[in-house]
């Protein structure tokens, strides 16, 4: 009996244990199921927006109870090919990783932050845990090390880099381009796209005016010895002017020599330490003499250039050409298409870190992809450095600046965030000589909030009228950019307005400005102001209506007289008199860094002894010596494509 009781007790204990185990397993399942089904969000669709580089980025985010189901970008005006690509990549990364811990895209910081902030707003509306999503890391794996070889390696996929790739490819070389951003384009994609060159065919349609004629006559009185190394160009120019004056003076005059003299005048500057700088004569004349043949080369590759010639701000003469497509895309697309068609490989999100030097020659580059994958590229012939300047590197700007009394770290820039001086640093590390590093150009007419060039309306420099917050002009609008920026910095809040009318605002029939911005949206966001009368425009701007009306009437009178007794403007457009009237708020920001790697006319990088560093070439804003202390508006695109083409050819011919 005792034995039976023990057996019964044992069976009961086993039963209890099994029952407990079963309950335990069941409870775990229930707990797990409960945890999985716990609502993380309030189901639904929410919208939000945040300010990007070109304006508001509006998103629509759909949530289930447990995930971010979809993200739609409802509205954005970010840079085509860069900002819009960044938005799509950030969108995809958030959805795939179900996380807000997504890195911003190199070169598109404002666009990246805009979509992240907008999605975060939607998460908040849906009751989600923002901090948890910011802590959750998406799975990322570093790929296997990449090693490749080509004849020519190009570092940087902006205008200079793509010109180098296209020309080297045309010469039969194999080419690899690396670009640290999400897309090609660099600063060129952000630029207005104006290209300076003499052009007899197009400029024969431009009428000469008395002010420009007087400027030409003034050069006849100048002494060659006052022009230093540039004396030969002045002497040639004086002969050209005499010949021109003896013939038809109703058609605009221009020549490579006049362009050269303007580059000399516009670039000759003295810094705060008393050091005077002028452009390198051989480099400047290489640019001006090759400007028209190079433009025709790009046209031959598919670029479509307007037949109209104007004056971009700070160009000093009507020789600025524009692509029919918005901004610098008009040059970038044919250059990239040509390079790729001829076999060029483009590696995006690949950041150069270090040049490879073997036996005194630059033979390649070490880089890293955005996921951490190491990349080693070897060049059979040469490496072209085309990484741009350092306009988006506040510490580097402050370190080198010797021209402006102040260069605050907080000063905005028109540049892509990728313009951090990488190529200059890499070049210096292999013994490259640096020139002109202390001179930095400010763009006077930048967006006060973003620092960008876009978001406004205006036409050629002849037509622009600058007024301060009191409605008063304060500078010759046809002057060099540093002159304009310096004057703007002295105005209240460092703010001014560009005043235009229907005929001078540069608005397309489709209602777009030169960057492709929708003018109606610019008005809605108060990026620009529009009115049917100058009186109403003044009221919107908070200024005395009579002051603005009187100032514009006075300016229109100067146009009739062809003389500006207040500030000496030498070239005028049409009167400001046809409604609607526009005002674009503007403020200076960092635009171009003149200093960089020293090069020769073959785009070979020079060492401290002015000797070429074997295997290393450079083009574009990463170089110095061409623009001296102040770059003429419209000379940057000319510089990058002329010397980009030369760099590609030179590297391709390297033995």
VEXDREN-2710 file (C-alpha; in Angstrom, 1 decimal):
% VEXDREN-2710
k/r/px/py/pz
1/UNK/0.0/0.0/0.0
2/UNK/2.8/2.4/0.9
3/UNK/4.5/1.5/-2.3
4/UNK/1.3/2.2/-4.3
5/UNK/0.8/5.6/-2.5
6/UNK/4.4/6.5/-3.4
7/UNK/3.9/5.6/-7.0
8/UNK/0.7/7.6/-7.1
9/UNK/2.4/10.6/-5.5
10/UNK/5.2/10.3/-8.1
11/UNK/2.7/10.1/-10.9
12/UNK/0.9/13.2/-9.6
13/UNK/4.2/15.1/-9.3
14/UNK/5.2/14.2/-12.8
15/UNK/1.7/15.3/-14.0
16/UNK/2.0/18.6/-12.1
17/UNK/5.5/19.2/-13.6
18/UNK/4.3/18.4/-17.1
19/UNK/1.3/20.6/-16.5
20/UNK/3.5/23.4/-15.2
21/UNK/5.9/23.0/-18.1
22/UNK/3.0/23.1/-20.5
23/UNK/1.6/26.2/-18.9
24/UNK/5.1/27.7/-18.9
25/UNK/5.5/27.1/-22.6
26/UNK/2.1/28.3/-23.3
27/UNK/2.7/31.5/-21.3
28/UNK/5.9/32.1/-23.2
29/UNK/4.1/31.8/-26.5
30/UNK/1.4/34.1/-25.3
31/UNK/4.0/36.6/-24.0
32/UNK/5.9/36.5/-27.2
33/UNK/2.8/36.9/-29.3
34/UNK/1.8/39.7/-27.1
35/UNK/5.1/41.4/-27.4
36/UNK/5.2/41.0/-31.2
37/UNK/1.7/42.4/-31.5
38/UNK/2.2/45.3/-29.1
39/UNK/1.4/48.5/-31.0
40/UNK/4.4/50.6/-31.8
41/UNK/2.4/53.2/-33.8
42/UNK/-1.1/54.5/-34.2
43/UNK/-2.1/53.0/-37.6
44/UNK/-2.7/55.6/-40.3
45/UNK/-1.1/58.1/-42.7
46/UNK/0.5/61.3/-41.5
47/UNK/2.2/64.2/-43.3
48/UNK/4.9/66.7/-42.3
49/UNK/7.5/68.9/-43.9
50/UNK/11.0/70.3/-43.1
51/UNK/13.2/72.9/-44.8
52/UNK/15.7/71.4/-47.2
53/UNK/18.4/73.1/-49.4
54/UNK/16.0/74.3/-52.0
55/UNK/12.8/74.7/-49.9
56/UNK/10.3/72.6/-47.9
57/UNK/10.5/68.8/-48.3
58/UNK/7.0/67.3/-47.6
59/UNK/6.5/63.6/-46.9
60/UNK/3.6/61.3/-46.3
61/UNK/4.3/58.3/-44.0
62/UNK/2.0/55.3/-43.6
63/UNK/2.2/53.2/-40.4
64/UNK/0.8/49.8/-39.4
65/UNK/0.7/49.0/-35.7
66/UNK/4.2/47.6/-35.8
67/UNK/6.1/49.2/-38.7
68/UNK/6.8/52.1/-41.0
69/UNK/4.9/50.8/-44.0
70/UNK/5.6/53.4/-46.6
71/UNK/7.1/56.9/-47.2
72/UNK/6.1/59.1/-50.1
73/UNK/7.8/62.3/-51.0
74/UNK/4.9/64.6/-51.8
75/UNK/6.9/67.8/-52.6
76/UNK/10.5/68.8/-52.9
77/UNK/12.6/71.4/-54.8
78/UNK/16.1/69.9/-54.0
79/UNK/18.9/69.9/-56.5
80/UNK/18.2/67.6/-59.4
81/UNK/20.6/64.6/-59.5
82/UNK/21.8/65.3/-55.9
83/UNK/19.3/66.4/-53.4
84/UNK/16.5/64.3/-54.9
85/UNK/18.7/61.2/-55.1
86/UNK/19.6/61.7/-51.4
87/UNK/15.9/61.9/-50.5
88/UNK/15.3/58.6/-52.2
89/UNK/18.2/56.9/-50.6
90/UNK/17.3/58.1/-47.1
91/UNK/13.7/57.0/-47.7
92/UNK/14.8/53.5/-48.7
93/UNK/17.2/53.3/-45.8
94/UNK/14.5/54.2/-43.2
95/UNK/12.1/51.6/-44.6
96/UNK/14.6/48.8/-45.0
97/UNK/16.1/49.3/-41.5
98/UNK/12.9/50.5/-39.7
99/UNK/15.2/53.1/-38.2
100/UNK/15.9/56.8/-38.0
101/UNK/19.6/56.1/-37.3
102/UNK/20.4/56.8/-41.0
103/UNK/23.6/58.7/-42.0
104/UNK/23.2/61.9/-43.9
105/UNK/24.4/61.7/-47.5
106/UNK/27.7/63.3/-48.3
107/UNK/27.1/66.4/-50.4
108/UNK/23.4/66.5/-49.6
109/UNK/23.3/67.3/-45.9
110/UNK/20.4/69.7/-46.0
111/UNK/18.3/67.4/-48.1
112/UNK/19.1/64.4/-45.9
113/UNK/18.2/66.3/-42.7
114/UNK/15.0/67.6/-44.2
115/UNK/13.5/64.2/-44.9
116/UNK/14.8/62.8/-41.6
117/UNK/13.1/65.6/-39.6
118/UNK/9.9/65.3/-41.6
119/UNK/9.7/61.5/-41.1
120/UNK/10.5/62.0/-37.4
121/UNK/7.6/64.5/-37.2
122/UNK/5.3/61.8/-38.6
123/UNK/6.6/59.2/-36.2
124/UNK/5.8/61.6/-33.4
125/UNK/2.3/62.1/-34.7
126/UNK/1.9/58.3/-34.9
127/UNK/2.9/58.0/-31.2
128/UNK/6.2/56.2/-32.0
129/UNK/9.3/56.1/-29.9
130/UNK/11.6/58.5/-31.7
131/UNK/14.6/57.9/-29.4
132/UNK/14.3/54.2/-29.8
133/UNK/14.2/54.5/-33.6
134/UNK/17.3/56.8/-33.5
135/UNK/19.1/54.1/-31.5
136/UNK/18.1/51.2/-33.7
137/UNK/20.9/50.5/-36.2
138/UNK/20.2/48.9/-39.5
139/UNK/22.3/45.9/-40.4
140/UNK/25.3/47.0/-42.5
141/UNK/28.1/44.8/-43.8
142/UNK/31.4/45.9/-45.0
143/UNK/32.1/44.4/-48.4
144/UNK/35.2/42.6/-49.5
145/UNK/38.1/44.9/-50.4
146/UNK/38.0/46.2/-53.9
147/UNK/41.1/46.5/-56.1
148/UNK/41.0/47.8/-59.6
149/UNK/43.3/49.2/-62.3
150/UNK/42.8/51.7/-65.1
151/UNK/44.9/53.9/-67.2
152/UNK/43.6/57.1/-65.6
153/UNK/42.0/57.5/-62.1
154/UNK/39.9/60.7/-61.6
155/UNK/39.1/61.8/-58.1
156/UNK/36.0/63.8/-58.0
157/UNK/32.9/63.6/-60.3
158/UNK/32.1/67.3/-60.7
159/UNK/32.5/69.3/-63.9
160/UNK/36.3/69.2/-63.9
161/UNK/36.4/65.5/-63.1
162/UNK/33.9/64.6/-65.8
163/UNK/35.6/66.8/-68.4
164/UNK/38.9/64.9/-67.5
165/UNK/37.2/61.6/-67.8
166/UNK/35.6/62.4/-71.2
167/UNK/38.8/63.7/-72.7
168/UNK/40.9/60.8/-71.4
169/UNK/38.3/58.4/-72.7
170/UNK/38.3/60.0/-76.1
171/UNK/42.1/59.5/-76.1
172/UNK/41.5/55.8/-75.7
173/UNK/42.4/55.4/-72.0
174/UNK/40.5/53.3/-69.6
175/UNK/39.1/55.6/-66.8
176/UNK/37.7/55.1/-63.3
177/UNK/36.0/58.1/-61.6
178/UNK/35.4/58.1/-57.9
179/UNK/33.0/60.5/-56.2
180/UNK/32.3/60.6/-52.5
181/UNK/28.8/61.9/-52.8
182/UNK/25.7/59.9/-53.8
183/UNK/25.8/61.3/-57.4
184/UNK/28.1/63.1/-59.8
185/UNK/27.9/66.9/-60.2
186/UNK/29.8/68.5/-57.3
187/UNK/29.5/72.3/-57.2
188/UNK/28.9/72.4/-60.9
189/UNK/25.3/71.1/-60.5
190/UNK/24.6/73.9/-58.0
191/UNK/26.1/76.7/-60.2
192/UNK/24.1/79.0/-62.5
193/UNK/25.9/77.5/-65.4
194/UNK/27.3/80.6/-67.0
195/UNK/30.5/80.1/-69.1
196/UNK/32.6/83.0/-70.1
197/UNK/34.2/83.2/-73.5
198/UNK/34.6/85.5/-76.5
199/UNK/32.3/84.3/-79.2
200/UNK/32.1/86.4/-82.5
201/UNK/29.1/84.4/-83.8
202/UNK/26.9/85.0/-80.8
203/UNK/28.2/88.4/-79.8
204/UNK/27.5/89.9/-83.2
205/UNK/23.9/90.0/-82.0
206/UNK/24.8/92.1/-79.0
207/UNK/24.8/95.9/-79.4
208/UNK/27.7/98.0/-78.1
209/UNK/26.8/100.8/-75.8
210/UNK/28.6/104.0/-75.0
211/UNK/29.7/103.0/-71.5
212/UNK/31.4/99.8/-72.8
213/UNK/32.9/101.8/-75.6
214/UNK/34.3/104.3/-73.2
215/UNK/35.9/101.5/-71.2
216/UNK/37.6/100.2/-74.3
217/UNK/38.9/103.6/-75.2
218/UNK/40.3/103.9/-71.7
219/UNK/42.6/100.9/-72.2
220/UNK/44.4/102.9/-75.0
221/UNK/45.7/105.2/-72.3
222/UNK/47.0/102.5/-70.1
223/UNK/50.7/101.7/-69.9
224/UNK/51.8/98.1/-70.5
225/UNK/54.4/98.4/-67.7
226/UNK/51.6/98.8/-65.2
227/UNK/50.2/95.4/-66.1
228/UNK/53.3/93.4/-65.1
229/UNK/53.3/89.9/-66.7
230/UNK/50.0/90.8/-68.5
231/UNK/51.6/93.5/-70.6
232/UNK/51.7/91.4/-73.8
233/UNK/48.0/91.0/-73.7
234/UNK/47.4/94.7/-73.1
235/UNK/49.6/95.6/-76.1
236/UNK/47.7/93.1/-78.3
237/UNK/44.4/94.4/-77.0
238/UNK/45.3/98.0/-77.7
239/UNK/45.9/97.1/-81.3
240/UNK/42.6/95.3/-81.5
241/UNK/40.7/98.2/-80.0
242/UNK/42.2/100.7/-82.6
243/UNK/41.2/98.4/-85.4
244/UNK/37.7/98.1/-83.9
245/UNK/37.3/101.8/-83.5
246/UNK/38.1/102.3/-87.2
247/UNK/35.3/100.0/-88.2
248/UNK/31.7/99.2/-87.1
249/UNK/31.4/100.1/-83.4
250/UNK/27.7/99.2/-83.1
251/UNK/28.4/95.5/-82.5
252/UNK/29.9/94.3/-79.2
253/UNK/33.7/93.9/-79.2
254/UNK/35.4/91.0/-77.4
255/UNK/38.6/89.0/-77.6
256/UNK/40.7/86.5/-75.6
257/UNK/43.0/89.4/-74.7
258/UNK/40.2/91.5/-73.3
259/UNK/39.0/88.5/-71.3
260/UNK/42.6/88.1/-70.0
261/UNK/42.8/91.7/-69.0
262/UNK/39.5/91.5/-67.2
263/UNK/40.7/88.4/-65.3
264/UNK/43.9/90.3/-64.3
265/UNK/42.0/93.4/-63.1
266/UNK/39.3/91.4/-61.3
267/UNK/41.9/89.1/-59.7
268/UNK/44.6/91.5/-58.6
269/UNK/44.1/91.9/-54.9
270/UNK/46.0/92.8/-51.7
271/UNK/45.3/90.9/-48.5
272/UNK/45.2/92.1/-44.9
273/UNK/48.9/91.4/-44.6
274/UNK/49.8/93.7/-47.5
275/UNK/50.5/90.8/-49.9
276/UNK/49.4/91.5/-53.5
277/UNK/48.4/88.6/-55.7
278/UNK/47.8/88.4/-59.5
279/UNK/46.8/85.5/-61.7
280/UNK/49.4/83.3/-63.3
281/UNK/49.7/84.8/-66.8
282/UNK/50.3/81.4/-68.5
283/UNK/47.3/79.8/-66.8
284/UNK/45.0/82.7/-67.4
285/UNK/45.8/82.9/-71.1
286/UNK/45.5/79.1/-71.4
287/UNK/42.0/79.5/-70.1
288/UNK/41.0/82.5/-72.2
289/UNK/42.5/81.2/-75.4
290/UNK/40.9/77.8/-75.1
291/UNK/37.6/79.0/-73.8
292/UNK/35.8/79.0/-77.2
293/UNK/37.3/75.8/-78.6
294/UNK/36.4/74.0/-75.4
295/UNK/32.8/75.3/-75.4
296/UNK/32.6/74.0/-79.0
297/UNK/34.0/70.7/-77.8
298/UNK/31.3/70.4/-75.2
299/UNK/28.6/71.4/-77.7
300/UNK/30.0/68.6/-80.0
301/UNK/29.4/66.2/-77.1
302/UNK/25.7/67.2/-76.9
303/UNK/25.6/70.4/-74.8
304/UNK/22.9/72.9/-75.9
305/UNK/24.0/76.5/-75.4
306/UNK/21.7/79.5/-75.7
307/UNK/22.4/82.0/-78.5
308/UNK/21.9/84.8/-76.0
309/UNK/25.0/86.4/-74.3
310/UNK/24.8/88.3/-71.0
311/UNK/26.8/89.2/-68.0
312/UNK/26.6/87.0/-64.9
313/UNK/27.1/88.9/-61.7
314/UNK/30.8/90.0/-61.4
315/UNK/31.8/89.1/-65.0
316/UNK/32.7/92.6/-66.0
317/UNK/31.7/92.1/-69.7
318/UNK/28.8/90.6/-71.7
319/UNK/30.5/87.2/-72.5
320/UNK/28.5/84.8/-70.3
321/UNK/27.0/81.9/-72.1
322/UNK/24.3/79.6/-70.6
323/UNK/23.1/76.1/-71.3
324/UNK/19.5/75.7/-72.2
325/UNK/19.1/73.1/-69.4
326/UNK/18.9/74.5/-65.9
327/UNK/22.3/75.2/-64.1
328/UNK/25.5/73.3/-64.8
329/UNK/23.6/70.1/-65.7
330/UNK/23.8/71.3/-69.3
331/UNK/27.5/70.6/-69.3
332/UNK/27.6/67.7/-66.8
333/UNK/25.2/65.4/-68.7
334/UNK/27.0/65.4/-72.1
335/UNK/30.4/65.0/-70.4
336/UNK/29.2/62.1/-68.2
337/UNK/27.3/60.5/-71.1
338/UNK/30.4/60.7/-73.3
339/UNK/32.7/59.2/-70.6
340/UNK/30.4/56.4/-69.8
341/UNK/29.7/55.6/-73.4
342/UNK/33.5/55.3/-74.0
343/UNK/33.8/52.9/-71.1
344/UNK/34.5/55.1/-68.0
345/UNK/33.5/53.5/-64.7
346/UNK/32.0/55.8/-62.1
347/UNK/32.1/54.7/-58.4
348/UNK/29.8/56.7/-56.2
349/UNK/29.9/57.1/-52.4
350/UNK/33.6/56.3/-52.7
351/UNK/35.8/58.8/-50.7
352/UNK/39.5/59.2/-51.6
353/UNK/41.7/59.1/-48.5
354/UNK/45.3/58.9/-49.6
355/UNK/47.4/59.0/-52.8
356/UNK/49.6/56.1/-53.5
357/UNK/53.2/57.0/-54.3
358/UNK/55.7/54.5/-55.7
359/UNK/59.3/55.4/-56.6
360/UNK/58.4/59.1/-56.6
361/UNK/55.4/58.8/-58.8
362/UNK/51.7/59.0/-57.9
363/UNK/50.3/55.6/-59.1
364/UNK/46.9/55.5/-57.5
365/UNK/44.6/56.2/-54.6
366/UNK/43.3/54.5/-51.5
367/UNK/39.6/55.1/-50.8
368/UNK/36.7/53.8/-48.8
369/UNK/33.0/53.3/-49.7
370/UNK/30.2/54.6/-47.5
371/UNK/29.7/51.1/-46.0
372/UNK/33.4/51.0/-45.0
373/UNK/34.6/48.8/-47.9
374/UNK/38.2/49.6/-48.6
375/UNK/39.1/50.5/-52.2
376/UNK/42.5/50.5/-53.9
377/UNK/42.7/51.9/-57.4
378/UNK/46.0/51.8/-59.4
379/UNK/46.7/54.0/-62.4
380/UNK/48.7/52.8/-65.3
381/UNK/49.2/56.4/-66.5
382/UNK/48.1/59.1/-64.1
383/UNK/45.7/60.4/-61.4
384/UNK/43.6/63.5/-61.9
385/UNK/42.6/65.4/-58.7
386/UNK/39.3/67.2/-59.2
387/UNK/37.8/67.3/-55.7
388/UNK/36.9/71.0/-55.6
389/UNK/37.7/73.6/-53.0
390/UNK/37.2/74.0/-49.3
391/UNK/34.2/76.3/-49.2
392/UNK/32.3/73.9/-47.0
393/UNK/35.1/73.4/-44.5
394/UNK/34.7/76.3/-41.9
395/UNK/37.8/75.5/-40.0
396/UNK/40.0/75.4/-43.1
397/UNK/38.5/78.6/-44.4
398/UNK/39.3/80.3/-41.1
399/UNK/42.8/78.8/-41.0
400/UNK/43.8/80.2/-44.4
401/UNK/41.8/83.4/-44.7
402/UNK/43.9/86.5/-45.1
403/UNK/41.5/88.6/-47.1
404/UNK/38.4/89.2/-45.1
405/UNK/38.5/90.9/-41.7
406/UNK/36.3/88.1/-40.4
407/UNK/35.5/84.5/-41.5
408/UNK/33.2/83.2/-38.9
409/UNK/32.7/79.4/-38.7
410/UNK/28.9/80.0/-38.9
411/UNK/29.0/81.7/-42.3
412/UNK/26.9/79.8/-44.8
413/UNK/28.1/78.6/-48.1
414/UNK/26.7/78.1/-51.6
415/UNK/28.9/75.0/-51.9
416/UNK/28.0/71.3/-51.7
417/UNK/28.9/70.0/-48.2
418/UNK/31.4/67.7/-50.0
419/UNK/33.7/70.6/-50.8
420/UNK/35.9/70.1/-47.8
421/UNK/39.4/70.5/-49.3
422/UNK/40.2/66.8/-49.4
423/UNK/42.2/67.0/-52.6
424/UNK/44.3/69.9/-51.4
425/UNK/45.2/68.0/-48.2
426/UNK/46.0/64.8/-50.1
427/UNK/48.1/66.8/-52.6
428/UNK/50.0/68.6/-49.9
429/UNK/50.8/65.3/-48.3
430/UNK/52.7/64.2/-51.4
431/UNK/54.6/67.5/-51.7
432/UNK/52.3/69.6/-53.8
433/UNK/52.8/73.4/-53.7
434/UNK/49.8/75.5/-52.5
435/UNK/49.1/78.9/-53.9
436/UNK/46.6/81.7/-53.1
437/UNK/45.1/79.9/-50.1
438/UNK/44.2/83.1/-48.2
439/UNK/41.8/84.4/-50.8
440/UNK/38.1/83.3/-50.5
441/UNK/35.3/84.7/-52.6
442/UNK/31.9/85.5/-51.0
443/UNK/28.9/85.4/-53.2
444/UNK/27.0/88.6/-52.4
445/UNK/23.6/87.3/-53.7
446/UNK/23.0/84.2/-51.7
447/UNK/19.8/83.0/-49.9
448/UNK/19.8/84.5/-46.4
449/UNK/18.6/81.3/-44.8
450/UNK/20.3/78.5/-46.7
451/UNK/23.3/80.3/-48.2
452/UNK/22.5/78.8/-51.6
453/UNK/22.4/80.6/-55.0
454/UNK/18.9/79.3/-55.8
455/UNK/15.6/80.6/-54.6
456/UNK/15.5/84.0/-56.2
457/UNK/14.8/85.8/-59.5
458/UNK/17.0/88.1/-61.5
459/UNK/18.5/88.5/-64.9
460/UNK/21.8/89.6/-66.3
461/UNK/24.0/91.9/-64.2
462/UNK/23.2/94.8/-66.4
463/UNK/19.6/94.6/-65.3
464/UNK/20.1/94.1/-61.6
465/UNK/19.3/96.8/-59.0
466/UNK/20.5/96.3/-55.4
467/UNK/18.7/98.2/-52.6
468/UNK/19.2/98.0/-48.8
469/UNK/16.4/97.8/-46.2
470/UNK/15.9/101.6/-46.6
471/UNK/15.2/101.2/-50.3
472/UNK/18.5/102.8/-51.3
473/UNK/21.1/101.6/-53.8
474/UNK/24.6/101.1/-52.2
475/UNK/26.9/99.8/-54.8
476/UNK/27.7/99.5/-58.5
477/UNK/25.9/96.3/-59.4
478/UNK/28.2/95.6/-62.3
479/UNK/31.3/95.5/-60.1
480/UNK/33.4/92.5/-59.0
481/UNK/31.9/90.0/-56.5
482/UNK/34.2/90.9/-53.6
483/UNK/33.3/94.6/-54.1
484/UNK/29.6/93.7/-54.0
485/UNK/30.0/91.4/-51.0
486/UNK/32.0/93.9/-49.0
487/UNK/29.3/96.5/-49.6
488/UNK/26.5/94.1/-48.7
489/UNK/28.2/93.2/-45.4
490/UNK/28.0/96.8/-44.4
491/UNK/24.2/97.0/-44.8
492/UNK/21.8/96.5/-41.9
493/UNK/21.6/92.8/-41.1
494/UNK/24.0/92.2/-44.0
495/UNK/20.8/92.0/-46.1
496/UNK/19.7/93.6/-49.4
497/UNK/17.2/93.1/-52.1
498/UNK/17.6/92.5/-55.9
499/UNK/14.8/94.5/-57.5
500/UNK/13.4/93.3/-60.9
501/UNK/10.4/93.8/-63.0
502/UNK/8.6/91.5/-65.5
503/UNK/11.3/92.1/-68.1
504/UNK/14.4/91.7/-66.0
505/UNK/13.4/88.9/-63.6
506/UNK/14.6/86.1/-65.9
507/UNK/11.5/84.0/-65.4
508/UNK/10.8/81.4/-68.1
509/UNK/7.4/81.1/-69.8
510/UNK/6.8/78.0/-67.6
511/UNK/7.1/80.2/-64.5
512/UNK/10.6/78.9/-63.5
513/UNK/13.8/80.8/-62.5
514/UNK/17.2/79.8/-63.9
515/UNK/17.5/76.9/-61.3
516/UNK/14.2/75.5/-62.2
517/UNK/12.4/76.7/-59.0
518/UNK/8.7/77.4/-59.3
519/UNK/8.2/81.1/-58.9
520/UNK/4.8/80.7/-57.4
521/UNK/6.2/78.6/-54.6
522/UNK/9.0/81.1/-54.0
523/UNK/6.4/83.8/-53.5
524/UNK/4.4/81.5/-51.1
525/UNK/7.5/80.8/-49.0
526/UNK/8.6/84.5/-49.1
527/UNK/11.9/83.6/-50.8
528/UNK/10.8/86.4/-53.1
529/UNK/8.3/89.2/-53.0
530/UNK/6.0/90.2/-55.8
531/UNK/3.7/93.2/-56.3
532/UNK/1.8/95.0/-59.0
533/UNK/3.3/98.3/-57.9
534/UNK/6.6/99.5/-56.5
535/UNK/4.6/101.1/-53.7
536/UNK/3.1/97.7/-52.7
537/UNK/6.4/96.0/-53.0
538/UNK/7.9/98.6/-50.6
539/UNK/5.1/98.0/-48.1
540/UNK/5.7/94.2/-48.2
541/UNK/9.4/94.8/-47.5
542/UNK/8.7/97.1/-44.6
543/UNK/10.4/100.1/-46.2
544/UNK/9.4/103.7/-47.0
545/UNK/7.3/103.4/-50.2
546/UNK/8.5/106.8/-51.4
547/UNK/12.2/105.9/-50.9
548/UNK/12.0/102.8/-53.1
549/UNK/9.9/104.6/-55.8
550/UNK/12.3/107.6/-55.8
551/UNK/15.3/105.3/-56.0
552/UNK/14.0/103.3/-59.0
553/UNK/12.9/106.4/-60.8
554/UNK/16.3/107.9/-60.3
555/UNK/18.0/104.7/-61.5
556/UNK/15.7/104.6/-64.6
557/UNK/16.9/108.2/-65.3
558/UNK/20.5/107.0/-65.2
559/UNK/19.6/104.4/-67.8
560/UNK/18.3/107.1/-70.1
561/UNK/21.5/109.2/-69.6
562/UNK/23.9/106.1/-69.8
563/UNK/25.7/107.4/-66.7
564/UNK/25.5/106.5/-63.1
565/UNK/26.8/109.4/-61.0
566/UNK/26.2/107.6/-57.7
567/UNK/28.2/104.4/-58.2
568/UNK/29.6/104.4/-61.7
569/UNK/27.7/101.5/-63.2
570/UNK/29.1/101.1/-66.7
571/UNK/26.5/98.9/-68.4
572/UNK/22.7/99.1/-68.0
573/UNK/19.8/96.9/-69.0
574/UNK/16.2/98.0/-69.5
575/UNK/14.3/100.2/-67.1
576/UNK/12.5/98.8/-64.1
577/UNK/9.0/99.9/-65.0
578/UNK/6.8/96.9/-66.0
579/UNK/4.6/95.1/-63.5
580/UNK/4.8/92.7/-61.7
581/UNK/7.8/93.9/-59.7
582/UNK/10.0/91.5/-57.7
583/UNK/12.3/91.7/-54.7
584/UNK/14.7/88.9/-53.8
585/UNK/16.3/89.0/-50.3
586/UNK/20.0/88.2/-50.5
587/UNK/23.0/88.1/-48.1
588/UNK/26.7/87.1/-48.7
589/UNK/28.0/83.6/-48.2
590/UNK/31.2/81.7/-49.0
591/UNK/31.2/80.8/-52.7
592/UNK/34.7/80.0/-54.1
593/UNK/38.1/79.4/-52.7
594/UNK/40.7/80.7/-55.0
595/UNK/43.7/78.9/-53.6
596/UNK/44.8/75.3/-54.1
597/UNK/47.3/73.0/-55.8
598/UNK/49.8/74.7/-58.1
599/UNK/49.6/73.5/-61.7
600/UNK/51.2/74.2/-65.0
601/UNK/49.5/74.7/-68.4
602/UNK/49.4/70.9/-68.9
603/UNK/47.5/70.6/-65.5
604/UNK/50.5/68.9/-63.9
605/UNK/50.7/69.4/-60.2
606/UNK/53.8/71.2/-59.1
607/UNK/56.0/70.8/-56.0
608/UNK/57.7/73.5/-54.0
609/UNK/60.4/73.8/-56.6
610/UNK/57.9/74.3/-59.4
611/UNK/58.6/70.8/-60.8
612/UNK/55.8/68.5/-61.8
613/UNK/55.0/65.6/-59.5
614/UNK/55.0/62.6/-61.8
615/UNK/51.6/61.0/-62.3
616/UNK/49.6/63.7/-60.6
617/UNK/47.3/66.2/-62.4
618/UNK/44.6/68.6/-61.2
619/UNK/41.8/70.7/-62.5
620/UNK/39.0/72.9/-61.2
621/UNK/38.6/74.6/-57.8
622/UNK/41.2/72.2/-56.2
623/UNK/43.8/74.3/-58.0
624/UNK/45.1/77.8/-57.4
625/UNK/46.8/80.5/-59.5
626/UNK/44.2/81.2/-62.1
627/UNK/41.8/83.5/-60.3
628/UNK/44.2/85.2/-58.0
629/UNK/42.4/87.1/-55.3
630/UNK/38.9/87.3/-56.8
631/UNK/37.3/85.1/-59.5
632/UNK/35.2/86.8/-62.2
633/UNK/31.6/85.5/-62.3
634/UNK/31.4/83.0/-65.1
635/UNK/35.0/82.1/-65.1
636/UNK/34.6/79.0/-62.9
637/UNK/32.8/76.8/-65.5
638/UNK/35.3/77.9/-68.1
639/UNK/38.2/77.0/-65.8
640/UNK/36.9/73.6/-64.8
641/UNK/36.1/72.4/-68.3
642/UNK/39.1/73.9/-70.0
643/UNK/41.6/72.5/-67.5
644/UNK/39.5/69.3/-66.9
645/UNK/39.9/68.6/-70.6
646/UNK/43.6/69.4/-70.5
647/UNK/44.1/67.2/-67.4
648/UNK/42.4/64.2/-69.0
649/UNK/44.5/64.6/-72.1
650/UNK/47.8/65.0/-70.2
651/UNK/47.1/62.1/-67.9
652/UNK/46.1/59.9/-70.8
653/UNK/49.4/60.7/-72.6
654/UNK/51.6/59.9/-69.6
655/UNK/54.1/57.1/-70.2
END
